[in-house]
Amino acid sequence: MSGTFEVIERVGVSTESIAQAVRNAVEEAHKEKKVAWFEVVEQRGRVTSEDKVEFQVKVKIGRKLN
């Protein structure tokens, strides 16, 4: 694969799973511009004030430039 890519970072959030949090971040970025690849660089979570678990992931997303 040759060419030039831009790399952006997004944080995906889900109360379902880490995998769903990744999907949320990638799918939102893909709506703006086609995603070529992604890398999960950080995983974390929290417990909300309603005692629900929230999964959070930081994702680097590569998008091919023309």
PDB file with SEQRES, HELIX, SHEET and CRYST1 records, atoms N, CA, C and O in Angstrom:
SEQRES   1 A   66  MET SER GLY THR PHE GLU VAL ILE GLU ARG VAL GLY VAL          
SEQRES   2 A   66  SER THR GLU SER ILE ALA GLN ALA VAL ARG ASN ALA VAL          
SEQRES   3 A   66  GLU GLU ALA HIS LYS GLU LYS LYS VAL ALA TRP PHE GLU          
SEQRES   4 A   66  VAL VAL GLU GLN ARG GLY ARG VAL THR SER GLU ASP LYS          
SEQRES   5 A   66  VAL GLU PHE GLN VAL LYS VAL LYS ILE GLY ARG LYS LEU          
SEQRES   6 A   66  ASN                                                          
HELIX    1 AA1 ILE A   18  GLU A   32  1                                  15    
SHEET    1 AA1 3 PHE A   5  SER A  14  0                                        
SHEET    2 AA1 3 VAL A  53  LYS A  64 -1                                        
SHEET    3 AA1 3 TRP A  37  VAL A  47 -1                                        
CRYST1    1.000    1.000    1.000  90.00  90.00  90.00 P 1           1          
ATOM      1  N   MET A   1       0.853  -1.171   0.000  1.00  0.00           N  
ATOM      2  CA  MET A   1       0.000   0.000   0.000  1.00  0.00           C  
ATOM      3  C   MET A   1       0.897   1.232   0.000  1.00  0.00           C  
ATOM      4  O   MET A   1       1.696   1.415   0.918  1.00  0.00           O  
ATOM      5  N   SER A   2       0.777   2.055  -0.994  1.00  0.00           N  
ATOM      6  CA  SER A   2       1.595   3.255  -1.047  1.00  0.00           C  
ATOM      7  C   SER A   2       0.707   4.482  -0.983  1.00  0.00           C  
ATOM      8  O   SER A   2      -0.515   4.388  -1.100  1.00  0.00           O  
ATOM      9  N   GLY A   3       1.318   5.605  -0.799  1.00  0.00           N  
ATOM     10  CA  GLY A   3       0.573   6.857  -0.743  1.00  0.00           C  
ATOM     11  C   GLY A   3       0.745   7.534   0.598  1.00  0.00           C  
ATOM     12  O   GLY A   3       1.654   7.222   1.368  1.00  0.00           O  
ATOM     13  N   THR A   4      -0.152   8.468   0.857  1.00  0.00           N  
ATOM     14  CA  THR A   4      -0.095   9.262   2.071  1.00  0.00           C  
ATOM     15  C   THR A   4      -1.402   9.116   2.830  1.00  0.00           C  
ATOM     16  O   THR A   4      -2.478   9.062   2.235  1.00  0.00           O  
ATOM     17  N   PHE A   5      -1.296   9.054   4.150  1.00  0.00           N  
ATOM     18  CA  PHE A   5      -2.465   8.911   5.006  1.00  0.00           C  
ATOM     19  C   PHE A   5      -2.498  10.043   6.018  1.00  0.00           C  
ATOM     20  O   PHE A   5      -1.456  10.555   6.428  1.00  0.00           O  
ATOM     21  N   GLU A   6      -3.696  10.425   6.415  1.00  0.00           N  
ATOM     22  CA  GLU A   6      -3.840  11.281   7.583  1.00  0.00           C  
ATOM     23  C   GLU A   6      -4.203  10.365   8.745  1.00  0.00           C  
ATOM     24  O   GLU A   6      -4.885   9.357   8.562  1.00  0.00           O  
ATOM     25  N   VAL A   7      -3.748  10.717   9.927  1.00  0.00           N  
ATOM     26  CA  VAL A   7      -4.048   9.939  11.124  1.00  0.00           C  
ATOM     27  C   VAL A   7      -4.784  10.851  12.093  1.00  0.00           C  
ATOM     28  O   VAL A   7      -4.309  11.932  12.440  1.00  0.00           O  
ATOM     29  N   ILE A   8      -5.963  10.389  12.525  1.00  0.00           N  
ATOM     30  CA  ILE A   8      -6.739  11.129  13.513  1.00  0.00           C  
ATOM     31  C   ILE A   8      -6.942  10.244  14.736  1.00  0.00           C  
ATOM     32  O   ILE A   8      -6.750   9.030  14.667  1.00  0.00           O  
ATOM     33  N   GLU A   9      -7.322  10.836  15.827  1.00  0.00           N  
ATOM     34  CA  GLU A   9      -7.649  10.065  17.032  1.00  0.00           C  
ATOM     35  C   GLU A   9      -9.092  10.339  17.415  1.00  0.00           C  
ATOM     36  O   GLU A   9      -9.574  11.468  17.334  1.00  0.00           O  
ATOM     37  N   ARG A  10      -9.763   9.286  17.829  1.00  0.00           N  
ATOM     38  CA  ARG A  10     -11.146   9.379  18.310  1.00  0.00           C  
ATOM     39  C   ARG A  10     -11.255   8.563  19.585  1.00  0.00           C  
ATOM     40  O   ARG A  10     -10.495   7.618  19.798  1.00  0.00           O  
ATOM     41  N   VAL A  11     -12.198   8.933  20.423  1.00  0.00           N  
ATOM     42  CA  VAL A  11     -12.522   8.138  21.603  1.00  0.00           C  
ATOM     43  C   VAL A  11     -13.929   7.597  21.411  1.00  0.00           C  
ATOM     44  O   VAL A  11     -14.893   8.355  21.310  1.00  0.00           O  
ATOM     45  N   GLY A  12     -14.029   6.282  21.361  1.00  0.00           N  
ATOM     46  CA  GLY A  12     -15.323   5.626  21.246  1.00  0.00           C  
ATOM     47  C   GLY A  12     -15.823   5.251  22.628  1.00  0.00           C  
ATOM     48  O   GLY A  12     -15.040   4.897  23.510  1.00  0.00           O  
ATOM     49  N   VAL A  13     -17.133   5.331  22.807  1.00  0.00           N  
ATOM     50  CA  VAL A  13     -17.749   5.063  24.108  1.00  0.00           C  
ATOM     51  C   VAL A  13     -18.922   4.109  23.903  1.00  0.00           C  
ATOM     52  O   VAL A  13     -19.661   4.223  22.926  1.00  0.00           O  
ATOM     53  N   SER A  14     -19.086   3.169  24.831  1.00  0.00           N  
ATOM     54  CA  SER A  14     -20.219   2.239  24.782  1.00  0.00           C  
ATOM     55  C   SER A  14     -20.501   1.702  26.177  1.00  0.00           C  
ATOM     56  O   SER A  14     -19.585   1.544  26.984  1.00  0.00           O  
ATOM     57  N   THR A  15     -21.752   1.425  26.454  1.00  0.00           N  
ATOM     58  CA  THR A  15     -22.105   0.740  27.695  1.00  0.00           C  
ATOM     59  C   THR A  15     -22.236  -0.758  27.450  1.00  0.00           C  
ATOM     60  O   THR A  15     -22.507  -1.514  28.384  1.00  0.00           O  
ATOM     61  N   GLU A  16     -22.045  -1.204  26.190  1.00  0.00           N  
ATOM     62  CA  GLU A  16     -22.159  -2.624  25.849  1.00  0.00           C  
ATOM     63  C   GLU A  16     -20.833  -3.368  25.980  1.00  0.00           C  
ATOM     64  O   GLU A  16     -20.749  -4.385  26.669  1.00  0.00           O  
ATOM     65  N   SER A  17     -19.782  -2.848  25.305  1.00  0.00           N  
ATOM     66  CA  SER A  17     -18.503  -3.557  25.290  1.00  0.00           C  
ATOM     67  C   SER A  17     -17.400  -2.680  24.716  1.00  0.00           C  
ATOM     68  O   SER A  17     -17.657  -1.637  24.115  1.00  0.00           O  
ATOM     69  N   ILE A  18     -16.169  -3.129  24.918  1.00  0.00           N  
ATOM     70  CA  ILE A  18     -15.019  -2.443  24.303  1.00  0.00           C  
ATOM     71  C   ILE A  18     -15.115  -2.535  22.788  1.00  0.00           C  
ATOM     72  O   ILE A  18     -14.843  -1.561  22.086  1.00  0.00           O  
ATOM     73  N   ALA A  19     -15.503  -3.708  22.279  1.00  0.00           N  
ATOM     74  CA  ALA A  19     -15.624  -3.876  20.824  1.00  0.00           C  
ATOM     75  C   ALA A  19     -16.635  -2.890  20.244  1.00  0.00           C  
ATOM     76  O   ALA A  19     -16.403  -2.327  19.175  1.00  0.00           O  
ATOM     77  N   GLN A  20     -17.734  -2.680  20.927  1.00  0.00           N  
ATOM     78  CA  GLN A  20     -18.739  -1.731  20.427  1.00  0.00           C  
ATOM     79  C   GLN A  20     -18.214  -0.306  20.493  1.00  0.00           C  
ATOM     80  O   GLN A  20     -18.533   0.506  19.623  1.00  0.00           O  
ATOM     81  N   ALA A  21     -17.423   0.014  21.496  1.00  0.00           N  
ATOM     82  CA  ALA A  21     -16.824   1.342  21.584  1.00  0.00           C  
ATOM     83  C   ALA A  21     -15.883   1.594  20.397  1.00  0.00           C  
ATOM     84  O   ALA A  21     -15.852   2.693  19.843  1.00  0.00           O  
ATOM     85  N   VAL A  22     -15.116   0.559  20.012  1.00  0.00           N  
ATOM     86  CA  VAL A  22     -14.242   0.665  18.839  1.00  0.00           C  
ATOM     87  C   VAL A  22     -15.089   0.887  17.593  1.00  0.00           C  
ATOM     88  O   VAL A  22     -14.805   1.784  16.799  1.00  0.00           O  
ATOM     89  N   ARG A  23     -16.115   0.083  17.419  1.00  0.00           N  
ATOM     90  CA  ARG A  23     -17.000   0.227  16.250  1.00  0.00           C  
ATOM     91  C   ARG A  23     -17.586   1.634  16.172  1.00  0.00           C  
ATOM     92  O   ARG A  23     -17.642   2.231  15.097  1.00  0.00           O  
ATOM     93  N   ASN A  24     -18.020   2.157  17.311  1.00  0.00           N  
ATOM     94  CA  ASN A  24     -18.608   3.498  17.330  1.00  0.00           C  
ATOM     95  C   ASN A  24     -17.619   4.545  16.826  1.00  0.00           C  
ATOM     96  O   ASN A  24     -17.978   5.404  16.020  1.00  0.00           O  
ATOM     97  N   ALA A  25     -16.385   4.477  17.295  1.00  0.00           N  
ATOM     98  CA  ALA A  25     -15.374   5.453  16.869  1.00  0.00           C  
ATOM     99  C   ALA A  25     -15.064   5.324  15.386  1.00  0.00           C  
ATOM    100  O   ALA A  25     -15.003   6.328  14.677  1.00  0.00           O  
ATOM    101  N   VAL A  26     -14.869   4.100  14.912  1.00  0.00           N  
ATOM    102  CA  VAL A  26     -14.504   3.868  13.514  1.00  0.00           C  
ATOM    103  C   VAL A  26     -15.658   4.229  12.582  1.00  0.00           C  
ATOM    104  O   VAL A  26     -15.441   4.872  11.554  1.00  0.00           O  
ATOM    105  N   GLU A  27     -16.862   3.830  12.922  1.00  0.00           N  
ATOM    106  CA  GLU A  27     -18.012   4.117  12.058  1.00  0.00           C  
ATOM    107  C   GLU A  27     -18.293   5.610  11.952  1.00  0.00           C  
ATOM    108  O   GLU A  27     -18.655   6.094  10.880  1.00  0.00           O  
ATOM    109  N   GLU A  28     -18.134   6.341  13.042  1.00  0.00           N  
ATOM    110  CA  GLU A  28     -18.332   7.792  12.984  1.00  0.00           C  
ATOM    111  C   GLU A  28     -17.281   8.446  12.083  1.00  0.00           C  
ATOM    112  O   GLU A  28     -17.607   9.320  11.279  1.00  0.00           O  
ATOM    113  N   ALA A  29     -16.028   8.026  12.217  1.00  0.00           N  
ATOM    114  CA  ALA A  29     -14.969   8.583  11.366  1.00  0.00           C  
ATOM    115  C   ALA A  29     -15.207   8.227   9.908  1.00  0.00           C  
ATOM    116  O   ALA A  29     -14.937   9.038   9.022  1.00  0.00           O  
ATOM    117  N   HIS A  30     -15.705   7.031   9.650  1.00  0.00           N  
ATOM    118  CA  HIS A  30     -15.942   6.563   8.283  1.00  0.00           C  
ATOM    119  C   HIS A  30     -17.058   7.365   7.597  1.00  0.00           C  
ATOM    120  O   HIS A  30     -17.064   7.500   6.373  1.00  0.00           O  
ATOM    121  N   LYS A  31     -17.993   7.892   8.381  1.00  0.00           N  
ATOM    122  CA  LYS A  31     -19.057   8.731   7.814  1.00  0.00           C  
ATOM    123  C   LYS A  31     -18.479   9.992   7.178  1.00  0.00           C  
ATOM    124  O   LYS A  31     -19.017  10.496   6.192  1.00  0.00           O  
ATOM    125  N   GLU A  32     -17.385  10.499   7.742  1.00  0.00           N  
ATOM    126  CA  GLU A  32     -16.752  11.720   7.239  1.00  0.00           C  
ATOM    127  C   GLU A  32     -15.863  11.441   6.032  1.00  0.00           C  
ATOM    128  O   GLU A  32     -15.871  12.184   5.051  1.00  0.00           O  
ATOM    129  N   LYS A  33     -15.098  10.358   6.123  1.00  0.00           N  
ATOM    130  CA  LYS A  33     -14.143  10.001   5.074  1.00  0.00           C  
ATOM    131  C   LYS A  33     -13.778   8.537   5.251  1.00  0.00           C  
ATOM    132  O   LYS A  33     -13.673   8.052   6.378  1.00  0.00           O  
ATOM    133  N   LYS A  34     -13.584   7.831   4.144  1.00  0.00           N  
ATOM    134  CA  LYS A  34     -13.334   6.390   4.183  1.00  0.00           C  
ATOM    135  C   LYS A  34     -12.124   6.051   5.068  1.00  0.00           C  
ATOM    136  O   LYS A  34     -11.050   6.636   4.926  1.00  0.00           O  
ATOM    137  N   VAL A  35     -12.323   5.108   5.969  1.00  0.00           N  
ATOM    138  CA  VAL A  35     -11.268   4.654   6.879  1.00  0.00           C  
ATOM    139  C   VAL A  35     -10.482   3.528   6.217  1.00  0.00           C  
ATOM    140  O   VAL A  35     -11.068   2.583   5.688  1.00  0.00           O  
ATOM    141  N   ALA A  36      -9.146   3.632   6.249  1.00  0.00           N  
ATOM    142  CA  ALA A  36      -8.288   2.594   5.678  1.00  0.00           C  
ATOM    143  C   ALA A  36      -7.844   1.595   6.748  1.00  0.00           C  
ATOM    144  O   ALA A  36      -7.756   0.397   6.478  1.00  0.00           O  
ATOM    145  N   TRP A  37      -7.564   2.081   7.955  1.00  0.00           N  
ATOM    146  CA  TRP A  37      -7.106   1.204   9.030  1.00  0.00           C  
ATOM    147  C   TRP A  37      -7.350   1.889  10.363  1.00  0.00           C  
ATOM    148  O   TRP A  37      -7.611   3.091  10.417  1.00  0.00           O  
ATOM    149  N   PHE A  38      -7.262   1.109  11.444  1.00  0.00           N  
ATOM    150  CA  PHE A  38      -7.373   1.684  12.780  1.00  0.00           C  
ATOM    151  C   PHE A  38      -6.541   0.877  13.763  1.00  0.00           C  
ATOM    152  O   PHE A  38      -6.230  -0.292  13.533  1.00  0.00           O  
ATOM    153  N   GLU A  39      -6.190   1.529  14.861  1.00  0.00           N  
ATOM    154  CA  GLU A  39      -5.374   0.912  15.913  1.00  0.00           C  
ATOM    155  C   GLU A  39      -5.912   1.364  17.268  1.00  0.00           C  
ATOM    156  O   GLU A  39      -6.038   2.563  17.514  1.00  0.00           O  
ATOM    157  N   VAL A  40      -6.226   0.426  18.137  1.00  0.00           N  
ATOM    158  CA  VAL A  40      -6.652   0.766  19.495  1.00  0.00           C  
ATOM    159  C   VAL A  40      -5.397   1.061  20.304  1.00  0.00           C  
ATOM    160  O   VAL A  40      -4.516   0.209  20.426  1.00  0.00           O  
ATOM    161  N   VAL A  41      -5.315   2.268  20.858  1.00  0.00           N  
ATOM    162  CA  VAL A  41      -4.100   2.657  21.583  1.00  0.00           C  
ATOM    163  C   VAL A  41      -4.321   2.780  23.087  1.00  0.00           C  
ATOM    164  O   VAL A  41      -3.360   2.840  23.853  1.00  0.00           O  
ATOM    165  N   GLU A  42      -5.576   2.818  23.511  1.00  0.00           N  
ATOM    166  CA  GLU A  42      -5.845   2.958  24.940  1.00  0.00           C  
ATOM    167  C   GLU A  42      -7.235   2.419  25.246  1.00  0.00           C  
ATOM    168  O   GLU A  42      -8.172   2.626  24.475  1.00  0.00           O  
ATOM    169  N   GLN A  43      -7.364   1.735  26.362  1.00  0.00           N  
ATOM    170  CA  GLN A  43      -8.661   1.232  26.820  1.00  0.00           C  
ATOM    171  C   GLN A  43      -8.853   1.661  28.267  1.00  0.00           C  
ATOM    172  O   GLN A  43      -7.927   1.619  29.076  1.00  0.00           O  
ATOM    173  N   ARG A  44     -10.053   2.067  28.565  1.00  0.00           N  
ATOM    174  CA  ARG A  44     -10.362   2.438  29.951  1.00  0.00           C  
ATOM    175  C   ARG A  44     -11.865   2.330  30.142  1.00  0.00           C  
ATOM    176  O   ARG A  44     -12.597   2.009  29.206  1.00  0.00           O  
ATOM    177  N   GLY A  45     -12.305   2.590  31.319  1.00  0.00           N  
ATOM    178  CA  GLY A  45     -13.730   2.556  31.601  1.00  0.00           C  
ATOM    179  C   GLY A  45     -14.039   3.363  32.838  1.00  0.00           C  
ATOM    180  O   GLY A  45     -13.149   3.871  33.520  1.00  0.00           O  
ATOM    181  N   ARG A  46     -15.305   3.465  33.104  1.00  0.00           N  
ATOM    182  CA  ARG A  46     -15.745   4.170  34.316  1.00  0.00           C  
ATOM    183  C   ARG A  46     -17.092   3.623  34.728  1.00  0.00           C  
ATOM    184  O   ARG A  46     -17.774   2.953  33.952  1.00  0.00           O  
ATOM    185  N   VAL A  47     -17.460   3.915  35.946  1.00  0.00           N  
ATOM    186  CA  VAL A  47     -18.786   3.579  36.438  1.00  0.00           C  
ATOM    187  C   VAL A  47     -19.555   4.898  36.519  1.00  0.00           C  
ATOM    188  O   VAL A  47     -19.121   5.842  37.180  1.00  0.00           O  
ATOM    189  N   THR A  48     -20.696   4.948  35.840  1.00  0.00           N  
ATOM    190  CA  THR A  48     -21.480   6.179  35.797  1.00  0.00           C  
ATOM    191  C   THR A  48     -22.205   6.405  37.118  1.00  0.00           C  
ATOM    192  O   THR A  48     -22.211   5.542  37.996  1.00  0.00           O  
ATOM    193  N   SER A  49     -22.809   7.566  37.238  1.00  0.00           N  
ATOM    194  CA  SER A  49     -23.563   7.877  38.461  1.00  0.00           C  
ATOM    195  C   SER A  49     -24.792   6.977  38.611  1.00  0.00           C  
ATOM    196  O   SER A  49     -25.361   6.873  39.698  1.00  0.00           O  
ATOM    197  N   GLU A  50     -25.201   6.323  37.507  1.00  0.00           N  
ATOM    198  CA  GLU A  50     -26.311   5.361  37.552  1.00  0.00           C  
ATOM    199  C   GLU A  50     -25.806   3.935  37.766  1.00  0.00           C  
ATOM    200  O   GLU A  50     -26.562   2.980  37.581  1.00  0.00           O  
ATOM    201  N   ASP A  51     -24.545   3.780  38.150  1.00  0.00           N  
ATOM    202  CA  ASP A  51     -23.908   2.483  38.406  1.00  0.00           C  
ATOM    203  C   ASP A  51     -23.818   1.588  37.172  1.00  0.00           C  
ATOM    204  O   ASP A  51     -23.821   0.364  37.296  1.00  0.00           O  
ATOM    205  N   LYS A  52     -23.739   2.183  35.995  1.00  0.00           N  
ATOM    206  CA  LYS A  52     -23.515   1.432  34.755  1.00  0.00           C  
ATOM    207  C   LYS A  52     -22.042   1.512  34.394  1.00  0.00           C  
ATOM    208  O   LYS A  52     -21.373   2.509  34.666  1.00  0.00           O  
ATOM    209  N   VAL A  53     -21.549   0.451  33.780  1.00  0.00           N  
ATOM    210  CA  VAL A  53     -20.155   0.443  33.309  1.00  0.00           C  
ATOM    211  C   VAL A  53     -20.125   1.066  31.925  1.00  0.00           C  
ATOM    212  O   VAL A  53     -20.932   0.719  31.062  1.00  0.00           O  
ATOM    213  N   GLU A  54     -19.194   1.985  31.714  1.00  0.00           N  
ATOM    214  CA  GLU A  54     -19.008   2.627  30.409  1.00  0.00           C  
ATOM    215  C   GLU A  54     -17.604   2.300  29.918  1.00  0.00           C  
ATOM    216  O   GLU A  54     -16.622   2.563  30.613  1.00  0.00           O  
ATOM    217  N   PHE A  55     -17.509   1.728  28.724  1.00  0.00           N  
ATOM    218  CA  PHE A  55     -16.223   1.394  28.115  1.00  0.00           C  
ATOM    219  C   PHE A  55     -15.785   2.546  27.224  1.00  0.00           C  
ATOM    220  O   PHE A  55     -16.592   3.120  26.493  1.00  0.00           O  
ATOM    221  N   GLN A  56     -14.502   2.878  27.291  1.00  0.00           N  
ATOM    222  CA  GLN A  56     -13.939   3.950  26.469  1.00  0.00           C  
ATOM    223  C   GLN A  56     -12.658   3.449  25.824  1.00  0.00           C  
ATOM    224  O   GLN A  56     -11.843   2.792  26.472  1.00  0.00           O  
ATOM    225  N   VAL A  57     -12.482   3.763  24.539  1.00  0.00           N  
ATOM    226  CA  VAL A  57     -11.258   3.384  23.839  1.00  0.00           C  
ATOM    227  C   VAL A  57     -10.762   4.560  23.005  1.00  0.00           C  
ATOM    228  O   VAL A  57     -11.544   5.259  22.360  1.00  0.00           O  
ATOM    229  N   LYS A  58      -9.457   4.762  23.032  1.00  0.00           N  
ATOM    230  CA  LYS A  58      -8.848   5.739  22.140  1.00  0.00           C  
ATOM    231  C   LYS A  58      -8.349   4.988  20.926  1.00  0.00           C  
ATOM    232  O   LYS A  58      -7.633   3.995  21.053  1.00  0.00           O  
ATOM    233  N   VAL A  59      -8.728   5.462  19.741  1.00  0.00           N  
ATOM    234  CA  VAL A  59      -8.426   4.769  18.493  1.00  0.00           C  
ATOM    235  C   VAL A  59      -7.706   5.728  17.551  1.00  0.00           C  
ATOM    236  O   VAL A  59      -8.158   6.852  17.335  1.00  0.00           O  
ATOM    237  N   LYS A  60      -6.577   5.277  16.990  1.00  0.00           N  
ATOM    238  CA  LYS A  60      -5.936   6.008  15.897  1.00  0.00           C  
ATOM    239  C   LYS A  60      -6.534   5.479  14.605  1.00  0.00           C  
ATOM    240  O   LYS A  60      -6.642   4.270  14.400  1.00  0.00           O  
ATOM    241  N   ILE A  61      -6.913   6.392  13.750  1.00  0.00           N  
ATOM    242  CA  ILE A  61      -7.587   6.030  12.504  1.00  0.00           C  
ATOM    243  C   ILE A  61      -6.811   6.610  11.330  1.00  0.00           C  
ATOM    244  O   ILE A  61      -6.511   7.803  11.294  1.00  0.00           O  
ATOM    245  N   GLY A  62      -6.489   5.737  10.364  1.00  0.00           N  
ATOM    246  CA  GLY A  62      -5.784   6.174   9.169  1.00  0.00           C  
ATOM    247  C   GLY A  62      -6.750   6.302   8.013  1.00  0.00           C  
ATOM    248  O   GLY A  62      -7.543   5.402   7.740  1.00  0.00           O  
ATOM    249  N   ARG A  63      -6.670   7.454   7.327  1.00  0.00           N  
ATOM    250  CA  ARG A  63      -7.505   7.683   6.152  1.00  0.00           C  
ATOM    251  C   ARG A  63      -6.606   8.117   4.999  1.00  0.00           C  
ATOM    252  O   ARG A  63      -5.794   9.031   5.142  1.00  0.00           O  
ATOM    253  N   LYS A  64      -6.758   7.459   3.869  1.00  0.00           N  
ATOM    254  CA  LYS A  64      -5.906   7.716   2.709  1.00  0.00           C  
ATOM    255  C   LYS A  64      -6.226   9.084   2.118  1.00  0.00           C  
ATOM    256  O   LYS A  64      -7.387   9.436   1.909  1.00  0.00           O  
ATOM    257  N   LEU A  65      -5.169   9.844   1.856  1.00  0.00           N  
ATOM    258  CA  LEU A  65      -5.324  11.115   1.177  1.00  0.00           C  
ATOM    259  C   LEU A  65      -5.251  10.888  -0.329  1.00  0.00           C  
ATOM    260  O   LEU A  65      -4.583   9.959  -0.782  1.00  0.00           O  
ATOM    261  N   ASN A  66      -5.913  11.707  -1.087  1.00  0.00           N  
ATOM    262  CA  ASN A  66      -5.920  11.540  -2.553  1.00  0.00           C  
ATOM    263  C   ASN A  66      -4.572  11.766  -3.170  1.00  0.00           C  
ATOM    264  O   ASN A  66      -4.425  11.661  -4.388  1.00  0.00           O  
TER     265      ASN A  66                                                      
END                                                                             
